[in-house]
Amino acid sequence: MNSHRGIRRRIAVAATLLTLFLIYHFTFGSVSYHSSYNAFNGGSPKPECPNLPKVEDILVVMKTGVTEALDKVPIHFQTTLRCIPNYVIYSDFEEDVGGVTIHNALRNVSPTVTETIPDFEFYNRLQNRGREGLQSQDFADEANSAIGKPNNPGWKLDKWKFLPMVREAYSYKPDAKWFVFMEADTYFSWPTLLAWLSHFDPSKPYYIGTETQIADVIFAHGGSGFVISNPAMKLVADEYTKRADELHEYTDAHWAGDCVLGKVLSTVGVPLTFSWPILQNSNVGEIDEFTTTFYRRPWCFPAVAFHHLSPSDIRFLHDFEQQRRAKSSKPILLHSDVFKELIYPELSNVRDSWDNLCDQEQPTLSTFHECQSYCQDSDDCVQFVMRGGTCYTGSTPRLGFSNSDARSGWLIKKIENMVDQAPKCARPDFGL
């Protein structure tokens, strides 16, 4: 009994920590490194597809929306989806993008729902008038909050896609062993994903993703990507078919569709298998590869997916992996590789108009030189930033993002020592 209480306690602590982490992102918004790395010069990517054992066993399911599809989806046809034999894309509007059909995930939702619930006003405009029915405010950006973007009509509709999308995807390819869900601003390292999934039995019900929590529901964060095995997909599809009216009421009262899906999976007896840090709700600029805040240290874990990416970011990561495969015999991308090959080469003593995401405020320091000197003299400081006239420091290195109101610096020698003292990662840690 004590061991079971310990497991539940660890799950609760981990989920709470990651919930706070995700609320931080919702509150302060996403950042993008905009392919700013200078050390990687790209070159000409090789057109050949990598060796992807058992890739035919998966169906990749991408979720998008009409207001972002034209901007965010086409890059995937040249990058993440180019070597995937089986994929399907769902949106709130059926259309052709780049010669590929984007399916309407909500096409089989009851008219009782679509014609009476206010969230569907946007949807009905689309169905009646197509893209001509879109209004300027539909594209208006809204700052993320702890409950998403409640004034954005596309965002409010998005929660309704999850359960119908699962049922549609299962019907689309009922013989797939794995269903891999991603969004249009997510990047997957397919060789790394397949190596990771090889440790699971797809004949058993699995629901794998980055753990977070709303109220009493622990679920996989949608933007980080998540994976569901065939038996679990069937359970959800059948449950949705049997209890559609009840689940529509539950969805209407909720704000997060990925949480709704997690609730249904829990109801049918499929708990979440935690994946952090393998599936990331961060882009490369945000990641802290040395963090000890959570229950795992990322360093030797596989880096399967990244989130909050622009199309140029996705192109960059795709080309980076192609170049890496040409130079290395290691198909699996680890978080230590991400730091050594993508983050560390970009760090410098000083970087103007740049925010390296330090979060330890030093209110008594008012100049960049004072901030730098304080960090140099502090044993646990490896980076610093003057942001809006205030000094912040950090005990672990992160890359960050462009910010005209910030000036950053890193203590390279200290960071080199951290790398030297880090585990050597003789093999990937799959957390099993």
C-alpha positions in Angstrom: 0.0 0.0 0.0 2.8 2.4 0.8 4.3 1.9 -2.7 1.0 2.8 -4.3 0.7 5.9 -2.2 4.2 6.9 -3.3 3.3 6.4 -6.9 0.2 8.5 -6.6 2.1 11.2 -4.7 4.8 11.3 -7.5 2.1 11.6 -10.2 0.4 14.4 -8.3 3.6 16.3 -7.7 4.8 15.9 -11.3 1.5 16.9 -12.8 1.3 19.9 -10.5 4.8 21.1 -11.5 4.1 20.7 -15.2 0.7 22.4 -14.8 2.5 25.4 -13.3 5.0 25.2 -16.2 2.3 25.3 -18.8 0.4 28.1 -17.0 3.7 30.1 -17.2 3.7 29.6 -21.0 0.0 30.4 -21.3 0.4 33.5 -19.2 3.6 34.9 -20.8 3.0 33.6 -24.3 5.2 31.5 -26.5 8.5 32.4 -27.8 10.2 31.6 -31.1 13.9 31.5 -31.9 13.1 32.2 -35.6 15.9 30.1 -36.9 18.4 32.5 -35.5 21.2 30.0 -34.9 24.3 31.1 -36.8 26.6 28.2 -36.2 24.4 25.9 -38.4 24.7 26.9 -42.0 22.2 24.4 -43.4 23.7 23.4 -46.7 21.7 21.5 -49.2 19.5 18.9 -47.5 19.6 15.4 -48.9 16.4 14.4 -50.6 16.6 10.8 -49.3 14.3 9.7 -46.5 15.9 8.2 -43.4 15.5 4.6 -42.4 12.3 4.5 -40.4 11.6 1.0 -39.2 7.9 0.2 -38.7 6.9 3.7 -39.8 4.1 2.1 -41.7 2.5 1.0 -38.4 1.7 4.6 -37.4 -0.9 7.1 -38.6 0.2 10.7 -38.0 -2.8 12.9 -37.2 -2.3 16.7 -37.5 -4.8 19.1 -36.0 -5.1 22.6 -37.4 -7.6 25.3 -38.0 -8.7 27.4 -41.0 -7.1 30.6 -39.7 -3.7 29.1 -39.5 -3.7 26.2 -42.1 -2.5 28.2 -45.1 0.4 29.7 -43.1 1.5 26.7 -41.0 0.6 23.4 -42.8 2.4 23.6 -46.2 5.9 23.5 -44.6 5.1 20.1 -43.3 4.7 18.6 -46.7 8.3 19.5 -47.4 9.6 18.5 -44.0 7.9 16.5 -41.2 5.3 14.7 -43.4 7.5 14.2 -46.5 8.7 10.7 -45.5 5.5 9.6 -43.6 3.5 7.1 -45.6 0.3 7.5 -43.6 -1.0 10.8 -42.3 -4.2 12.7 -42.2 -4.9 16.4 -41.3 -8.0 17.6 -39.5 -9.4 21.1 -39.3 -12.7 23.0 -38.8 -13.0 23.4 -42.6 -12.5 21.0 -45.5 -10.3 22.4 -48.2 -7.3 21.6 -50.4 -3.9 22.9 -49.2 -0.9 22.1 -51.4 -2.7 19.3 -53.2 -3.6 17.6 -49.9 -7.2 17.3 -48.5 -7.6 18.9 -45.1 -10.6 17.1 -43.5 -13.3 18.6 -41.5 -13.0 17.0 -38.0 -16.5 18.2 -37.0 -18.4 17.0 -40.1 -20.2 14.2 -38.2 -21.0 16.2 -35.1 -24.8 16.3 -34.4 -26.6 19.4 -35.8 -28.1 19.7 -32.3 -24.6 20.7 -31.2 -23.4 22.7 -34.2 -26.7 24.7 -34.6 -27.3 25.6 -31.0 -24.0 26.1 -29.2 -22.5 29.5 -29.6 -18.9 28.2 -30.1 -20.1 27.0 -33.5 -21.1 30.4 -34.9 -17.6 30.6 -36.4 -17.9 27.1 -37.8 -21.3 27.7 -39.4 -20.0 30.8 -41.1 -17.2 28.7 -42.6 -19.6 26.0 -43.8 -22.0 28.4 -45.4 -19.5 30.9 -47.0 -16.1 29.2 -47.0 -13.1 31.3 -46.5 -15.1 34.3 -47.8 -17.0 34.1 -44.5 -13.8 34.8 -42.4 -13.7 38.2 -40.7 -10.7 40.2 -39.7 -11.3 39.6 -36.0 -11.1 35.9 -36.6 -7.4 36.4 -37.3 -6.8 38.8 -34.4 -4.1 37.7 -32.1 -4.9 37.3 -28.4 -2.5 36.9 -25.6 -2.6 33.4 -24.0 -3.9 33.2 -20.5 -4.2 30.4 -17.9 -7.4 29.4 -19.7 -6.1 29.9 -23.3 -7.7 32.4 -25.7 -11.4 32.6 -24.7 -12.1 35.6 -27.0 -10.7 33.9 -30.1 -13.5 32.1 -32.1 -11.1 29.6 -33.7 -9.6 28.8 -30.3 -13.0 28.3 -28.7 -14.0 25.9 -31.5 -10.8 23.9 -31.2 -11.8 22.1 -28.1 -14.6 20.4 -30.0 -12.2 18.7 -32.4 -10.5 16.3 -30.1 -13.1 13.5 -29.6 -14.5 13.7 -33.2 -10.9 13.7 -34.5 -10.1 10.5 -32.6 -13.1 8.7 -34.0 -12.5 10.0 -37.5 -8.8 9.0 -37.4 -9.6 5.5 -36.1 -12.1 5.1 -38.9 -9.6 6.5 -41.4 -7.0 3.8 -40.6 -8.4 1.2 -38.2 -5.4 -1.1 -38.7 -2.8 1.5 -37.5 -0.9 0.3 -34.5 -0.1 3.8 -33.2 -1.8 7.1 -33.7 0.6 10.0 -33.3 -1.1 13.4 -32.8 0.6 16.7 -33.5 -0.4 20.3 -34.2 0.8 22.5 -37.1 3.4 24.2 -34.9 4.9 20.9 -33.7 8.0 19.1 -34.9 8.7 15.4 -34.5 12.0 13.6 -34.9 10.7 10.4 -36.5 13.7 8.2 -36.0 13.7 9.1 -32.3 10.0 8.6 -31.9 10.1 5.1 -33.5 13.0 4.1 -31.3 11.0 5.2 -28.3 7.8 3.5 -29.3 9.7 0.2 -29.9 9.7 -0.2 -26.1 5.9 -0.3 -26.0 3.5 -3.1 -27.0 0.9 -1.5 -29.4 -1.5 -4.4 -28.8 -2.1 -2.9 -25.3 -4.0 0.3 -24.5 -1.6 3.2 -24.2 -2.0 6.9 -23.9 1.4 8.6 -23.9 2.0 12.4 -23.6 3.4 15.3 -21.6 1.5 15.3 -18.3 -0.5 18.2 -17.1 -3.6 18.6 -15.0 -6.8 20.6 -14.7 -8.8 19.9 -11.6 -8.7 16.2 -11.1 -7.9 15.2 -14.7 -4.3 14.3 -15.6 -4.0 14.4 -19.4 -1.5 14.8 -22.3 -0.9 18.4 -23.4 -2.0 18.5 -27.1 0.5 20.9 -28.5 3.4 18.8 -27.2 2.1 15.9 -29.3 0.7 12.6 -27.9 0.5 9.0 -28.9 -2.4 6.5 -28.5 -2.3 2.8 -29.3 -4.9 1.1 -31.5 -6.8 -0.6 -28.6 -7.1 2.7 -26.7 -8.3 4.6 -29.8 -11.0 2.0 -30.3 -12.1 2.4 -26.6 -12.4 6.2 -27.0 -14.1 6.0 -30.4 -16.7 3.6 -29.0 -17.2 5.6 -25.9 -17.8 8.8 -27.9 -20.3 7.0 -30.1 -22.2 5.6 -27.2 -22.2 8.8 -25.0 -22.0 11.6 -27.6 -24.7 13.8 -26.0 -23.2 13.5 -22.5 -19.7 14.1 -23.7 -20.8 17.1 -25.8 -22.2 18.6 -22.6 -18.9 18.0 -20.8 -17.0 19.6 -23.6 -19.3 22.6 -23.7 -18.6 23.2 -19.9 -14.8 22.8 -20.4 -12.2 24.9 -22.0 -9.5 22.4 -23.1 -10.2 19.7 -25.6 -7.0 17.8 -24.7 -8.3 17.6 -21.1 -11.7 16.3 -22.4 -9.9 13.6 -24.3 -7.8 12.7 -21.2 -11.0 12.4 -19.1 -12.6 10.0 -21.6 -9.4 7.9 -21.7 -9.4 7.7 -17.9 -13.0 6.8 -17.9 -12.4 3.8 -20.2 -9.5 2.6 -18.1 -6.5 4.0 -20.0 -4.3 6.2 -17.7 -1.7 8.6 -19.0 1.8 7.3 -19.5 4.0 10.3 -18.6 6.4 11.4 -21.4 8.2 14.5 -20.1 10.8 15.6 -21.2 10.6 13.4 -24.4 7.7 15.4 -25.8 8.2 19.1 -25.2 5.8 22.0 -24.9 8.7 24.3 -25.8 10.8 25.3 -28.7 14.6 25.0 -28.6 15.1 28.5 -27.4 13.0 27.9 -24.3 14.4 24.5 -23.2 16.4 24.1 -20.1 18.4 20.9 -20.6 20.0 21.1 -17.1 16.9 21.7 -15.1 16.4 19.7 -11.9 13.0 21.3 -11.1 11.0 18.4 -12.4 11.2 14.7 -11.6 13.5 13.9 -14.5 16.7 15.6 -15.8 16.4 15.9 -19.6 20.0 15.4 -20.5 20.0 11.7 -21.5 16.4 11.5 -22.5 15.3 11.4 -26.2 14.1 14.7 -27.7 11.1 13.5 -29.8 9.0 16.6 -30.2 9.1 20.4 -29.9 6.3 22.9 -29.9 5.6 26.7 -30.5 7.5 26.6 -33.8 7.2 28.9 -36.8 7.4 27.4 -40.3 11.0 28.5 -40.5 11.8 26.8 -37.2 10.3 23.6 -38.5 12.4 23.9 -41.7 15.5 24.5 -39.7 15.0 21.5 -37.4 14.3 19.3 -40.4 17.4 20.4 -42.2 19.4 20.1 -39.0 18.4 16.5 -38.6 19.2 15.7 -42.2 22.7 17.2 -41.9 23.1 15.4 -38.6 22.2 12.0 -40.2 24.8 12.6 -42.9 27.5 13.1 -40.3 26.5 10.7 -37.5 25.5 7.1 -37.2 23.3 7.9 -34.2 19.7 8.1 -35.3 18.3 9.0 -31.9 18.3 12.7 -30.9 19.0 13.2 -27.2 18.5 16.4 -25.2 22.2 16.5 -24.6 22.6 16.5 -28.4 20.2 19.4 -28.6 22.2 21.4 -26.1 25.6 20.6 -27.6 24.7 21.0 -31.2 22.0 23.7 -31.2 22.1 25.7 -28.0 25.7 25.8 -26.9 27.2 27.1 -30.2 24.9 30.1 -29.9 25.9 31.2 -26.5 28.2 34.2 -26.1 29.6 36.5 -23.5 27.2 39.3 -24.5 24.3 39.3 -26.9 22.4 42.5 -27.6 18.6 42.7 -28.2 18.3 39.2 -26.7 16.5 37.6 -23.7 17.9 34.4 -22.4 14.9 33.9 -20.1 16.6 34.3 -16.7 14.0 34.5 -14.0 15.9 35.2 -10.7 15.4 38.9 -10.2 18.3 40.9 -8.6 16.5 44.2 -7.8 19.5 46.0 -6.3 21.5 45.8 -9.6 20.7 48.5 -12.1 23.4 48.3 -14.8 24.5 45.5 -17.2 28.0 45.6 -15.8 26.7 45.1 -12.2 24.5 42.3 -13.4 27.5 40.6 -15.2 29.8 41.0 -12.2 27.2 39.6 -9.8 26.8 36.5 -12.0 30.6 36.1 -12.3 31.0 36.2 -8.5 28.1 33.8 -7.8 28.8 30.1 -7.8 25.3 29.2 -9.0 25.0 31.7 -11.8 25.8 30.9 -15.4 23.7 33.5 -17.3 22.3 37.0 -16.8 20.1 39.5 -18.6 19.1 43.1 -18.2 15.5 43.2 -19.1 13.5 46.4 -18.9 16.2 48.0 -16.7 16.2 45.1 -14.2 18.9 42.4 -13.7 17.9 38.8 -13.8 20.2 35.8 -13.4 20.0 32.0 -14.0 21.7 28.9 -12.7 21.2 26.9 -15.9 21.8 27.9 -19.5 19.0 28.6 -21.9 19.2 30.2 -25.4 16.1 32.4 -25.3 14.8 34.7 -28.1 15.1 38.1 -29.7 13.9 41.0 -27.5 14.8 44.6 -28.2 14.4 45.5 -24.5 16.9 43.0 -23.3 20.7 42.4 -23.3 22.0 38.9 -22.3 25.2 37.2 -21.5 26.5 33.7 -20.5 29.5 32.6 -18.6 30.9 30.2 -21.1 33.6 28.6 -18.9 31.0 27.8 -16.2 28.8 26.2 -18.8 31.6 24.2 -20.2 32.2 22.8 -16.8 28.5 21.9 -16.5 28.8 20.0 -19.8 31.9 18.2 -18.7 30.3 17.1 -15.5 27.1 16.0 -17.1 26.3 12.3 -17.7 27.9 10.7 -20.8 24.7 9.1 -21.9 26.0 5.7 -22.9 22.4 4.9 -23.9 19.2 6.8 -24.2 17.1 7.0 -21.1 13.6 6.1 -22.2 12.2 6.5 -18.6 10.9 2.9 -18.6 
